[in-house]
Amino acid sequence: MSTQTWDETRVRSLHDDLVALYEPVDRVAEHGADPTAEPGEGVRQLVTTILSQNVADENTARASEALFERYDDFAAIEAADHEALRETIRVAGLPDQKAARIQRALAAIREETGGAYSLAFLDAMATDDAKAWLTDIKGVGPKTASVVLNFHFGKPTMAVDTHVERVSKRFGLVPESASNGRAHEVLDERVPDELIYPLHVLLIRHGREHCSARNPDCDNPVCEAYCDCEGC
């Protein structure tokens, strides 16, 4: 793990070096030009992100497709028989827990809005308050909340998945002993707001292509500059 101090200048340098190794991140290409155009899109993203917890992307897609094909709207999902809902999303893994989390989340949204299935109210909240509202729902952790808030609303909070956490710790950007929750806090504090999303994407790519959990490929300029793991 790197022992150098991380200040804003060094974080910006890391971003620039990752861009040089890969390419600039185009947020519009990733998520579209107007992610808040449809009121229910934020809710759909929350539901899909819950499905994605601890499962491969292809199984998330299969579960999401099955869910939205079987049920006409969010009200139908919230009111669904638990066993039927569980079987519909089984391919996503942990079906009992995820079915309960989805129905709790939909109930919380409906109660907050007075009957609408929309997260538009989060847009007017400060980032910390919006994250607190989401994480008050049992089963919605900081990563799930950050995905919705950053990807959908553009709020400055980084979703820390296994790749982001691993690479950040190897680079010393996050303390090795930090919990996942603490890693979210540290990265939100250290990364400039406008770099939250692109650095998230770039750290994931670096974690997949070079800084893997096992047998990392450290023969690249970014690892040479920032990483002190055993492979470097």
C-alpha positions as CSV (number, residue, x, y, z in Angstrom):
1,M,0.0,0.0,0.0
2,S,1.3,3.5,-0.9
3,T,2.3,5.6,2.0
4,Q,2.3,8.9,0.1
5,T,-0.2,11.6,1.2
6,W,-3.3,12.0,-0.9
7,D,-4.3,15.6,-1.5
8,E,-6.5,17.0,-4.3
9,T,-3.6,17.5,-6.6
10,R,-2.6,13.8,-6.3
11,V,-6.1,12.6,-6.8
12,R,-6.4,14.7,-10.0
13,S,-3.1,13.3,-11.2
14,L,-4.4,9.7,-10.6
15,H,-7.5,10.5,-12.7
16,D,-5.4,12.0,-15.5
17,D,-3.0,9.0,-15.5
18,L,-5.9,6.6,-15.6
19,V,-7.4,8.6,-18.5
20,A,-4.0,8.4,-20.3
21,L,-4.0,4.6,-19.8
22,Y,-7.6,4.1,-20.9
23,E,-9.7,6.9,-22.2
24,P,-11.8,9.8,-20.9
25,V,-15.1,8.8,-19.3
26,D,-18.2,9.9,-21.3
27,R,-21.0,10.1,-18.8
28,V,-23.7,10.7,-21.4
29,A,-22.6,7.6,-23.3
30,E,-22.8,5.6,-20.1
31,H,-26.2,6.8,-18.8
32,G,-27.8,9.0,-21.4
33,A,-28.2,12.8,-21.7
34,D,-31.2,13.1,-19.4
35,P,-31.3,10.4,-16.7
36,T,-34.1,12.2,-14.7
37,A,-36.6,12.5,-17.6
38,E,-38.9,9.8,-16.4
39,P,-40.1,10.0,-12.8
40,G,-39.9,6.3,-12.2
41,E,-36.4,5.8,-13.6
42,G,-34.7,6.5,-10.2
43,V,-37.0,3.9,-8.6
44,R,-36.2,1.4,-11.3
45,Q,-32.5,2.0,-10.8
46,L,-32.8,1.4,-7.1
47,V,-34.7,-1.8,-7.6
48,T,-32.1,-3.0,-10.2
49,T,-29.2,-2.0,-7.9
50,I,-30.8,-4.1,-5.1
51,L,-31.0,-7.0,-7.5
52,S,-27.3,-6.5,-8.4
53,Q,-26.0,-6.9,-4.9
54,N,-23.4,-9.7,-4.8
55,V,-24.2,-11.1,-8.2
56,A,-22.8,-11.0,-11.7
57,D,-24.1,-8.4,-14.2
58,E,-25.7,-10.9,-16.5
59,N,-27.8,-12.4,-13.7
60,T,-28.8,-8.9,-12.6
61,A,-30.0,-8.3,-16.2
62,R,-31.9,-11.5,-16.3
63,A,-33.6,-10.9,-13.0
64,S,-34.5,-7.4,-13.9
65,E,-36.0,-8.4,-17.2
66,A,-38.1,-11.1,-15.5
67,L,-39.3,-8.8,-12.8
68,F,-40.5,-6.0,-15.1
69,E,-42.0,-8.5,-17.6
70,R,-44.1,-10.2,-14.9
71,Y,-45.3,-7.1,-13.0
72,D,-47.0,-4.1,-14.7
73,D,-45.8,-1.4,-12.4
74,F,-44.1,-0.7,-9.0
75,A,-47.4,-1.0,-7.2
76,A,-47.8,-4.5,-8.4
77,I,-44.3,-5.4,-7.3
78,E,-44.9,-3.9,-3.8
79,A,-48.1,-5.9,-3.5
80,A,-46.8,-9.1,-5.0
81,D,-46.9,-12.4,-3.1
82,H,-43.5,-12.7,-1.5
83,E,-43.0,-16.3,-2.7
84,A,-43.9,-15.4,-6.3
85,L,-41.6,-12.4,-6.3
86,R,-38.8,-14.4,-4.8
87,E,-39.1,-17.0,-7.6
88,T,-39.2,-14.3,-10.3
89,I,-35.9,-12.8,-9.2
90,R,-34.2,-16.1,-8.0
91,V,-31.5,-15.9,-10.7
92,A,-30.1,-12.8,-8.9
93,G,-29.3,-14.8,-5.8
94,L,-30.4,-14.2,-2.2
95,P,-34.0,-14.1,-3.5
96,D,-35.7,-14.0,-0.1
97,Q,-33.6,-11.0,1.1
98,K,-33.8,-9.1,-2.2
99,A,-37.6,-9.6,-2.5
100,A,-38.0,-8.2,1.0
101,R,-35.6,-5.3,0.3
102,I,-37.4,-4.3,-2.9
103,Q,-40.8,-4.3,-1.3
104,R,-39.5,-2.4,1.7
105,A,-37.9,0.2,-0.6
106,L,-41.1,0.6,-2.6
107,A,-43.2,1.0,0.5
108,A,-40.9,3.6,1.9
109,I,-41.0,5.6,-1.4
110,R,-44.8,5.4,-1.6
111,E,-45.2,6.5,2.0
112,E,-42.7,9.4,1.6
113,T,-44.4,10.8,-1.5
114,G,-48.0,10.1,-0.5
115,G,-48.5,7.5,-3.1
116,A,-46.1,8.1,-6.0
117,Y,-43.3,5.8,-6.9
118,S,-40.7,8.5,-7.6
119,L,-37.4,9.5,-6.0
120,A,-37.5,13.0,-7.4
121,F,-37.7,14.4,-3.9
122,L,-34.1,13.2,-3.3
123,D,-32.9,15.7,-5.9
124,A,-33.6,18.7,-3.7
125,M,-31.9,17.1,-0.7
126,A,-28.2,17.6,0.3
127,T,-26.2,14.5,-0.7
128,D,-25.7,13.3,2.9
129,D,-29.4,13.7,3.7
130,A,-30.4,11.9,0.5
131,K,-28.0,9.1,1.3
132,A,-29.3,8.9,4.9
133,W,-32.8,8.6,3.6
134,L,-32.0,5.7,1.4
135,T,-29.8,3.8,3.8
136,D,-32.5,4.0,6.5
137,I,-34.2,1.4,4.3
138,K,-33.1,-2.0,5.6
139,G,-31.0,-3.7,3.0
140,V,-30.0,-0.5,1.2
141,G,-26.3,0.1,2.0
142,P,-24.0,3.0,1.1
143,K,-23.0,1.4,-2.2
144,T,-26.6,0.9,-3.4
145,A,-27.5,4.5,-2.3
146,S,-24.4,5.9,-4.0
147,V,-25.2,4.2,-7.3
148,V,-28.7,5.8,-7.4
149,L,-27.6,9.2,-6.2
150,N,-24.5,9.5,-8.4
151,F,-25.7,7.7,-11.5
152,H,-29.2,9.0,-11.6
153,F,-29.0,12.4,-9.8
154,G,-25.4,13.3,-10.4
155,K,-24.8,13.8,-6.7
156,P,-21.1,13.7,-5.5
157,T,-21.0,10.3,-3.8
158,M,-18.9,7.4,-5.0
159,A,-20.2,3.8,-5.2
160,V,-17.5,1.6,-3.7
161,D,-17.7,-1.9,-5.2
162,T,-15.0,-4.6,-4.8
163,H,-12.8,-3.2,-7.6
164,V,-12.9,0.4,-6.3
165,E,-12.2,-0.7,-2.8
166,R,-9.3,-3.0,-3.7
167,V,-7.6,-0.6,-6.0
168,S,-8.1,2.4,-3.6
169,K,-6.6,0.4,-0.7
170,R,-3.6,-0.8,-2.8
171,F,-2.9,2.8,-3.9
172,G,-3.3,4.0,-0.3
173,L,-6.2,6.3,-1.2
174,V,-8.2,4.5,1.4
175,P,-6.7,2.9,4.6
176,E,-6.2,-0.8,4.3
177,S,-8.2,-1.4,7.5
178,A,-11.2,0.7,6.4
179,S,-14.6,-1.0,6.3
180,N,-16.6,-0.6,3.1
181,G,-18.7,2.1,4.8
182,R,-15.6,4.0,5.8
183,A,-14.2,3.6,2.3
184,H,-17.3,5.5,1.0
185,E,-16.7,8.3,3.5
186,V,-13.0,8.6,2.7
187,L,-13.4,8.7,-1.1
188,D,-16.3,11.2,-0.8
189,E,-14.0,13.4,1.3
190,R,-10.9,13.1,-0.9
191,V,-12.2,13.0,-4.5
192,P,-13.3,16.3,-6.0
193,D,-17.0,16.3,-6.8
194,E,-16.6,16.5,-10.6
195,L,-14.2,13.5,-10.5
196,I,-16.4,11.2,-8.4
197,Y,-18.1,9.5,-11.4
198,P,-15.2,9.3,-13.9
199,L,-12.8,8.1,-11.2
200,H,-15.3,5.5,-10.1
201,V,-15.5,4.1,-13.7
202,L,-11.7,4.3,-14.2
203,L,-10.9,2.5,-10.9
204,I,-13.3,-0.3,-11.8
205,R,-11.7,-0.7,-15.3
206,H,-8.2,-0.7,-13.7
207,G,-9.4,-3.3,-11.2
208,R,-10.7,-5.5,-14.0
209,E,-7.9,-5.1,-16.5
210,H,-4.8,-4.8,-14.3
211,C,-5.2,-4.6,-10.6
212,S,-7.1,-7.8,-10.2
213,A,-7.6,-9.6,-6.8
214,R,-5.3,-12.4,-7.8
215,N,-2.3,-12.3,-10.0
216,P,-2.4,-8.6,-10.7
217,D,-0.8,-7.3,-13.9
218,C,1.3,-4.5,-12.5
219,D,3.2,-3.8,-15.7
220,N,1.6,-0.4,-16.4
221,P,2.4,3.2,-15.6
222,V,-0.5,3.7,-13.1
223,C,0.5,0.8,-10.9
224,E,4.2,1.8,-11.2
225,A,3.3,5.3,-10.0
226,Y,0.7,4.6,-7.2
227,C,0.8,1.0,-6.1
228,D,2.9,-0.9,-3.7
229,C,1.2,-4.2,-3.7
230,E,3.1,-7.5,-3.8
231,G,2.9,-7.6,-7.6
232,C,4.5,-4.2,-8.1
